[in-house]
Amino acid sequence: MSEEHTHVQEFFGTRAAGWDSRFPDDGPAYAAAVAELALREGDRVLDAGCGTGRALTPLRAAVGASGVVVGADLTPEMLQAAVRAGRDRDGLLLLADVAALPLRSASLDAVFAAGLIAHLPQPGENLRELRRVTRPGGTLALFHPIGRAALAARQGRQITPDDLRAEPNLGPLLARSGWRMTSYVDEDSRFLALAVRVD
């Protein structure tokens, strides 16, 4: 396992048990972001870097009983917290690296990724892997329940021009990775960039 993977597992592993209690009011923001994916009954969707599975319930509601919901995360403790919260009833949980997903190519209609992009060691390659498992025309949602400025303030730092999630940086990164950004919102109450897989 790479040093980056070990760091991510250590960071989230020690915080997993109390993660949901630290951010108890994020549920409506997750539900609203899932709604913007415009999923349909029977769709197949991945929650990439699912953490404690906060998106799994709205994803299941969106795709219905005939749909497929998969949550993948690198940190065992996060997946254990998802199980304790009962969210494994809404989707299949996989201990997996989003850089090498154990999924067939073009097997998904959509990917939802909350807070993931800031933790990707190779963002371009990792976004290409998410593209691989998504069908042509499928969608990607890069989400955070608060915007970049609010998150930076929470973490006691300033936003810098090289911030990966800044629109001038994210659009070209997505394009190089086989996605076309279709929507971008960055406000205090949420960050949401939507993209579609192109061929």
N, C-alpha and C positions, 0 to 999 in steps of 0.2 A: 504494500500500500504506500502511496506517495506521501510526502510530508504534508502536502495540502489537505489530503483526505484525512490524515491523522489529526490535523489541527481542527478541521470541521467537526469530526466525531467528538473530539475532546470538548470543544466549545459548546456544542449542542447537547452532548451527553450529560454534562453536569447541570444543564439548565432544563432538561426535558420534564422532570417531575413537576416543576412549577411554571412551565411555559404558559399554559392556558390561563392560569390565575394572574399572570403578569399583564395579560392583554385581554381582559374579560369582555371588552366592548367591541371586539373586531368582527363579530358574527355578521351584522348587517352589511359591512363593507365586503366581506367574502361573498355573501349571497348576491349583492349587486354586481360584483365583478363576474361571477359565474353567469348571471343573467345576460351580461353583455356578450358572452361567447355564443349566444343564440343556439344552444344545443337542442337537439330534437330527440324525441322518444326513440330509443334503440341505438343511439350513438355510443361510440367507444371513446373514452376519455382517460387521460393520464393526469394525475396530480403529481408533477415532477418536483421532488424535494418536499414531499407532503408533510413532513414534521409530525405533529400530533394529529394530523388529519382534519383540520378545521374546515377544509373545503369539501371533504368527502360527502357530507350530508347534502349540501346544496347541489353538488354534482350529481348525486344519485337522484335527487328530486327532479333534476333537469332531464336526465336520460331515461328515467322510469325503470321499472322492473326488467324490461327487455334489454336495457343498455348494459354496458360494461364500464365499471369504474375501477381503476387501478391507482394505488398510491405507492410511490417508490421513494425511499429515503435511504441515505447512507448511514444513518445513526440508529443503532438498535434501540437505544433508550427512547428515542422519539416514537418509534413504531410501538414500543411497549406502552407508552403513554396513550397512543391512539387506541390501542386495544382496551386499556383500562377505562377510557372514555366511551367505549362501545362503538367507536367509529368503524371498526372492522366489519360491522354489519352492513355498512354502506359501500364498501369496496374491498377488493383484494389488496392486501399490503405486501409489498416486496422490499426486502433488504437489497438495495441495488444502487449502483452508481449511475447517475444520469449520463455519464460519459460513455457507458457501455451497457445499454439497456437490454435485458433478456426478452425482447419483444421482436416480432416479425416486422420487416419493413412495410411501410404503408398500412399498418394494422389499426391505426387510430384515426378518429375524426378530429380530435382536438387535444391540446396539451394546455394545462393550467399550471402556472409556476409562480407561487407566492414567495417573494423574498429570495428567490433562487439566484438570480443573475449576479448579485454581488459576491456570491460564494463559489462561482465557477472558476476553476483554475485556468481553464482554456476556453474562454467564452465563445469564440468562433467555432472551435471544434465541437464544443458541447451543444451549441445551438444547431449545428449540422446533424448531430446525433438525434436531437429532438425532431428535426426535419425528417430524418430517415424513417422514423417510426410513424410519421403522420402521412396520411394519404394526400395526393395532389389536391390542392384547394382546401385542405384542412387548416385549422386555425390554432394560433398560439396566443395565450394571454400571459403577459409578464405583469405581475401585480404586487402591490404592497399596500397594506391598509392605511398607511399615511404617506404623504408625499415626500419628495427628496429633502426639501428644506426643513420640514417638521422632523424627519428622521435624523438629519444632521444635528439639529438643535438638541434632540433627545440624547444623542451620542456625544454632545459637547464638541462638535467639529464644524467646520465650514464646508460648504459645497465648493468643489474645485472645478475648473473647466474640463478636466479630464474625466469627470464622473461618467462612468459607463452608461448610466441611465439618462443622461442629458439627451434631449431629442437629436441634436446634431451628431452625437456619437452613436446613439442606439440605432437610428435609421440605417446608416451605412453598415454597421455591424450585422444587423439583421439581413440586409441585402446581400452581403458577402456570404452569408450562411444559408442562403436559399429561401429567405422569407421577405415579404413585402409588408412594411408597416402600414396599417390602414387607419389607425387611430392612436392618439397619444394624449393622455391627460396627466398632469402633474400639479396637484393642488394639495393644500394641507391635509384634506380628508382622505386622499387616496392617490396612488400612482397606478396607472393602467395603460399599458401599451398592447394593442392588438395587432397581430400580423397574420398573413395567410401564406401558406406554402406555395411557392412558385416552382415551375420546372424549367 
